[in-house]
């Protein structure tokens, strides 16, 4: 999927590099080297062993195709790697590689390293998306458009207000992920079942030193069967997927031929159909919907792996170890595609004005009702306007004429304040102020 000539370009090149076989192997070796240095510093292994181990902890010294064959034969993902590592280091250093550790210690801590790097990449794209949308929000803080609920015109608002809503929600995702990162991906080096049995009282100190070398937090309790920490971050990625999909589907809706209010970037050579030459499909937005769906389904499946038997369960870790690289790559691709979509959005203010006028004033019914309440109370005003609005839609008469025909007006001219209330563009509430406030909060100095 990630390297397919058909779909490969959907996915972040940088994220794929972070999770390539070579990068994953290097992360394992980085953890092994850090473990040796930490243990040597505390006298757990001879001090002269650590430099030798670290010097040979280089993925380019390993033959990946040979390792793949050996792993399949051994039916164990790390032991063949250790055998080759031991050969490279030679005696006596070989005897101190992987001292007191178990495979999941190495994999979980290496995954933490890779996820921290992935987060930096993802956060950069998310920042770019938020920045682009915030700029659009300020530009269009006063651009009136039809607000919609349930697929129907509701009240007027501004386009900037809509963009501000996207910015605000994305900022919450950004904060959520940042807050969860360190706690979700600690260094975990408790040994076979997490009790530090092989290293004894020095075990926690070794773990703390290793964590400091790698820029991670040490696990408070390195229990192998706990996955809720990782699950916390993955759940936040699932929320990001929901927000990204909502934004993308809004763009698809607004780019419809009949709506035409906003469109994604287009360039000559971008093809919408092999038969319909006129098509300018919202392909970036639709790709974002697809990626969000892929991400959310995988985060949900990863949450299932929290249920683990005893103190170790490969039926769960096999699934988690397969899903995590996919989640990391797809999540980064969601943020990258979102940023590309945001940077290329094109606004058609004329179409927004045309759509705002489609209902001949019906969209401003609340504005008229609020003026009428000064004369007859809200309940009576709503009853009167309901009758006028239904007649306007059923018989196709202008809303203003339907109001004028009802008591208490009985065909006479409407008061000036009611006529003013029918100006939809003037009834956008605090859209502009809320937009400016949101952008100032989310993008300080932006």
C-alpha positions in Angstrom: 0.0 0.0 0.0 2.6 2.5 1.1 5.0 1.8 -1.8 2.4 1.0 -4.5 2.8 2.9 -7.8 -0.9 3.6 -7.5 -1.2 4.7 -3.9 2.3 5.4 -2.7 2.1 9.1 -3.3 -0.8 9.4 -0.9 1.5 8.8 2.1 4.1 11.0 3.6 7.6 10.2 2.2 9.2 11.5 5.4 7.0 9.3 7.7 7.7 6.2 5.5 11.4 6.9 5.9 11.0 7.0 9.7 9.3 3.6 9.7 11.4 1.9 7.0 13.0 -1.5 7.9 16.4 0.2 8.1 15.1 2.9 10.4 13.3 0.4 12.6 16.4 -1.7 12.9 18.4 1.4 13.7 16.0 2.3 16.5 16.4 -1.2 18.0 20.1 -0.8 17.8 20.0 2.7 19.3 18.1 1.2 22.3 20.6 -1.7 22.7 23.5 0.8 22.6 21.8 3.1 25.1 21.1 0.1 27.4 24.8 -0.9 27.3 26.0 2.6 28.1 23.5 2.9 31.0 24.5 -0.4 32.4 28.2 0.2 32.0 27.9 3.5 33.8 26.3 1.8 36.8 28.7 -1.2 36.8 26.2 -3.7 35.7 28.4 -4.7 32.7 32.1 -4.0 32.2 32.7 -0.4 31.1 34.8 -1.4 28.1 31.9 -3.4 26.6 29.6 -0.4 26.0 31.8 1.5 23.4 32.2 -1.7 21.3 28.5 -2.4 21.4 27.7 1.3 20.5 30.3 1.3 17.6 28.6 -1.7 15.9 25.0 -0.5 16.5 24.6 0.6 12.9 21.9 -0.7 10.6 24.1 -0.5 7.5 26.2 -3.4 9.0 23.3 -5.7 8.7 22.0 -7.6 5.6 18.3 -6.9 5.7 17.2 -9.7 3.2 19.3 -12.2 5.2 17.7 -11.0 8.4 14.3 -11.4 6.9 15.0 -15.0 6.0 16.5 -15.7 9.5 13.5 -14.1 11.3 11.0 -16.2 9.3 13.0 -19.4 10.0 13.5 -18.6 13.8 9.9 -17.3 14.1 11.3 -14.7 16.4 11.8 -11.0 15.3 14.8 -10.1 17.3 17.0 -13.1 18.1 18.5 -13.3 14.5 19.3 -9.6 14.9 21.1 -10.3 18.2 23.1 -13.1 16.6 24.4 -10.9 13.9 25.1 -8.1 16.4 27.1 -10.5 18.5 29.2 -11.5 15.5 29.9 -7.9 14.7 30.9 -7.0 18.3 32.9 -10.1 19.0 34.0 -11.4 22.4 33.9 -10.4 25.2 31.5 -7.5 24.3 29.0 -9.9 22.6 28.3 -11.4 26.0 26.9 -8.1 27.3 24.5 -7.2 24.5 20.8 -7.2 25.5 21.8 -7.8 29.2 18.7 -8.3 31.3 16.3 -7.1 28.6 13.5 -8.9 26.7 12.4 -8.3 23.1 9.4 -6.2 24.0 11.6 -3.9 26.0 13.6 -3.1 22.9 10.6 -2.9 20.6 8.5 -0.7 22.8 11.3 1.7 23.6 12.3 1.8 19.9 8.7 2.5 19.0 8.7 5.3 21.5 11.7 6.8 19.7 10.1 6.5 16.3 6.8 7.9 17.6 8.5 11.0 19.1 10.1 11.6 15.7 6.8 11.0 13.9 5.0 13.4 16.3 7.5 16.2 15.4 6.8 15.7 11.7 3.0 15.5 12.2 3.0 18.5 14.4 4.8 20.6 11.8 2.2 19.8 9.2 -0.6 20.4 11.7 0.9 23.8 12.5 1.0 24.6 8.8 -2.6 23.7 8.3 -3.7 25.8 11.3 -1.6 28.7 10.1 -3.1 28.6 6.6 -6.7 28.3 7.8 -6.1 31.1 10.4 -4.9 33.4 7.6 -8.0 32.6 5.6 -10.2 33.1 8.6 -8.8 36.7 9.1 -9.1 37.5 5.4 -12.7 36.4 5.4 -13.8 37.4 8.9 -16.5 39.6 7.4 -17.4 37.7 4.2 -21.1 36.7 4.6 -22.3 33.3 3.7 -25.2 31.0 4.5 -24.7 29.0 7.7 -26.3 25.5 7.4 -27.7 22.9 9.7 -29.0 19.5 8.6 -28.0 20.4 5.0 -30.4 23.4 5.0 -29.9 27.1 5.3 -30.0 28.1 8.9 -28.6 31.6 9.8 -26.1 33.9 8.0 -22.6 33.8 9.3 -19.2 34.7 7.8 -16.7 32.3 6.1 -14.1 33.4 8.6 -16.3 32.1 11.4 -16.4 28.7 9.6 -12.6 28.6 9.2 -12.2 29.7 12.8 -14.2 26.7 13.9 -11.8 24.4 12.0 -8.8 26.2 13.5 -10.2 25.9 17.0 -10.8 22.2 16.7 -7.5 21.5 15.1 -5.7 23.4 17.9 -7.4 21.1 20.4 -6.0 18.1 18.6 -2.6 19.7 18.5 -2.7 20.3 22.3 -4.1 16.9 23.0 -1.3 15.1 21.1 1.4 17.3 22.6 0.2 16.7 26.2 0.0 12.9 25.7 3.3 12.3 23.8 5.8 11.9 26.6 3.6 9.9 28.9 2.4 7.6 26.1 5.9 6.6 24.9 8.2 6.0 27.8 11.4 3.9 27.9 10.4 0.5 29.3 13.3 -1.8 30.4 11.9 -3.9 33.1 13.0 -7.3 31.7 11.1 -10.4 31.0 7.8 -9.5 32.8 8.7 -6.0 34.1 10.1 -6.8 37.6 13.8 -6.0 36.9 14.5 -9.5 38.0 17.8 -9.8 36.0 19.2 -6.5 37.0 17.8 -6.2 40.5 17.8 -2.9 42.5 19.9 -1.2 39.8 17.3 -1.9 37.2 15.2 1.3 37.6 18.4 3.4 37.6 19.5 1.7 34.4 16.1 2.4 32.8 16.3 6.1 34.0 19.7 6.5 32.4 18.7 4.9 29.2 15.6 7.1 29.0 17.7 10.2 29.5 20.0 9.2 26.7 17.1 8.7 24.3 15.2 11.8 25.4 12.3 9.8 26.8 10.7 9.5 30.2 11.3 6.2 32.2 8.2 4.0 32.7 7.0 4.2 36.3 6.0 0.6 36.1 7.4 -1.2 33.0 4.7 -3.8 32.9 4.7 -5.5 29.4 0.9 -6.1 29.4 0.0 -2.4 29.8 -0.9 -0.6 26.5 -3.2 2.1 27.8 -0.4 4.8 27.6 0.0 4.2 23.9 -3.7 3.9 23.5 -4.1 7.4 25.0 -2.1 9.0 22.2 -3.7 6.8 19.5 -7.2 7.8 20.7 -6.1 11.5 20.2 -5.0 10.6 16.7 -8.5 9.1 16.1 -10.0 12.5 17.2 -7.7 14.3 14.8 -8.9 12.0 12.0 -12.5 12.9 12.8 -11.8 16.6 12.6 -9.8 16.3 9.4 -12.6 14.3 7.7 -15.2 16.8 8.8 -13.2 19.6 7.2 -12.5 17.7 4.1 -16.2 16.8 3.7 -17.2 20.5 4.2 -14.8 21.4 1.3 -16.3 18.7 -0.9 -19.8 20.1 -0.2 -18.8 23.7 -0.8 -17.1 22.7 -4.1 -20.2 21.1 -5.5 -21.2 22.6 -8.9 -24.5 23.9 -7.4 -22.7 25.5 -4.4 -19.3 26.7 -5.7 -18.3 28.7 -2.6 -14.9 27.2 -2.0 -12.6 25.0 -4.1 -9.3 23.3 -3.6 -6.3 24.1 -5.6 -6.3 23.2 -9.3 -3.5 23.1 -11.9 -3.5 22.3 -15.6 -2.7 18.6 -15.8 -4.8 17.6 -12.8 -7.4 15.3 -14.2 -10.9 14.7 -12.8 -12.1 12.0 -15.1 -10.9 9.8 -18.0 -14.1 10.5 -19.9 -15.5 13.8 -18.6 -13.0 16.5 -19.5 -14.8 19.2 -17.6 -14.4 17.6 -14.2 -12.4 19.4 -11.5 -12.9 17.0 -8.6 -11.9 17.8 -5.0 -9.4 15.0 -5.1 -7.2 16.3 -2.3 -10.2 16.7 0.0 -11.5 13.2 -0.9 -8.1 11.7 -0.3 -8.1 13.3 3.1 -11.5 11.7 3.8 -9.9 8.3 2.8 -6.8 8.8 4.9 -9.0 9.8 7.9 -11.0 6.6 7.6 -7.9 4.5 7.3 -6.5 6.2 10.4 -9.6 5.9 12.5 -10.2 2.2 11.7 -6.6 1.4 12.7 -6.6 3.3 15.9 -9.8 1.5 16.9 -8.1 -1.9 16.1 -5.0 -0.8 18.1 -7.2 -0.1 21.1 -8.3 -3.7 21.0 -4.7 -4.8 21.7 -5.0 -3.3 25.2 -6.6 -6.5 26.3 -3.6 -8.8 27.0 -3.3 -12.1 28.7 -1.0 -12.4 31.8 2.2 -10.4 31.8 2.9 -10.8 28.1 0.8 -11.8 25.1 2.2 -11.9 21.5 -1.3 -12.3 20.1 -1.8 -8.7 21.1 1.7 -7.3 20.5 1.9 -8.8 17.0 -1.2 -6.7 16.1 0.1 -3.6 17.8 3.6 -3.8 16.3 2.0 -4.2 12.8 -0.5 -1.3 13.3 1.7 1.3 14.9 3.9 2.0 11.9 0.8 2.2 9.7 -0.9 4.5 12.1 2.2 6.7 12.3 2.5 7.0 8.5 -1.2 7.5 7.9 -1.6 10.1 10.7 1.3 12.1 9.3 -0.2 11.8 5.9 -3.5 13.1 7.2 -1.8 16.2 8.7 0.3 16.7 5.5 -2.7 16.4 3.2 -4.7 18.7 5.4 -2.0 21.4 5.2 -1.9 21.0 1.4 -5.6 21.4 1.2 -5.7 24.4 3.5 -2.9 26.2 1.6 -4.7 25.8 -1.7 -8.3 26.8 -0.9 -9.9 29.3 -3.3 -12.9 31.3 -2.2 -15.7 32.6 -4.5 -17.4 35.5 -2.6 -19.8 36.0 -5.5 -21.1 32.5 -5.1 -21.6 32.9 -1.4 -23.6 36.1 -2.0 -25.7 34.3 -4.6 -26.4 31.4 -2.2 -27.2 33.7 0.7 -30.0 35.3 -1.4 -31.4 32.0 -2.7 -34.3 31.8 -0.1 -35.4 35.4 -0.7 -34.9 36.4 2.9 -36.0 33.2 4.6 -32.5 32.8 6.1 -33.1 36.0 8.0 -36.4 34.8 9.7 -34.8 34.8 13.1 -33.7 38.4 12.7 -37.3 39.4 11.8 -38.6 37.4 14.7 -36.4 39.2 17.2 -37.7 42.5 15.9 -41.3 41.4 16.1 -40.9 40.1 19.7 -40.8 43.8 20.8 -44.4 44.1 19.5 -46.0 40.8 20.3 -43.7 38.4 22.3 -41.5 35.7 20.9 -44.1 32.9 20.8 -46.5 35.0 18.7 -43.7 36.3 16.5 -42.6 32.7 15.8 -46.2 31.6 15.0 -46.6 34.4 12.5 -43.3 33.9 10.8 -43.8 30.2 10.7 -47.0 30.7 8.7 -45.2 33.2 6.4 -42.2 31.0 5.9 -44.2 27.9 5.0 -46.3 29.9 2.5 -43.2 31.4 1.0 -41.7 28.0 0.4 -44.9 26.2 -0.6 -46.2 28.9 -3.0 -42.9 30.4 -4.1 -43.8 33.9 -3.0 -41.1 36.3 -1.6 -40.8 36.0 2.2 -41.4 39.8 2.6 -44.7 39.5 0.7 -45.8 36.5 2.8 -45.1 38.5 6.0 -46.9 41.6 4.7 -50.0 39.5 3.9 -50.4 38.3 7.5 -52.0 40.2 10.4 -51.1 42.6 11.9 -49.9 44.0 8.6 -52.7 42.9 6.3 -51.0 44.0 3.1 -49.6 47.3 4.4 -46.0 48.4 4.1 -43.7 46.8 6.7 -41.9 49.0 9.3 -38.4 50.0 8.3 -36.8 47.9 11.1 -38.4 44.7 9.8 -37.2 45.5 6.2 -33.7 46.1 7.6 -33.9 42.7 9.4 -34.4 40.9 6.1 -30.8 41.9 5.0 -29.2 38.6 5.6 -25.6 39.9 5.2 -26.2 42.2 8.2 -27.3 39.3 10.5 -24.0 37.5 11.1 -23.9 38.1 14.8 -20.4 38.2 16.4 -18.9 36.2 13.6 -16.0 38.6 12.9 -15.2 39.2 16.5 -15.2 35.6 17.4 -13.0 34.8 14.4 -10.4 37.4 15.4 -10.5 36.2 19.0 -10.0 32.6 18.0 -7.1 33.3 15.7 -5.4 35.5 18.3 -5.8 32.7 20.9 -4.6 29.9 18.6 -1.9 31.7 16.6 -0.5 34.3 19.0 1.0 37.1 16.9 -0.3 35.5 13.8 
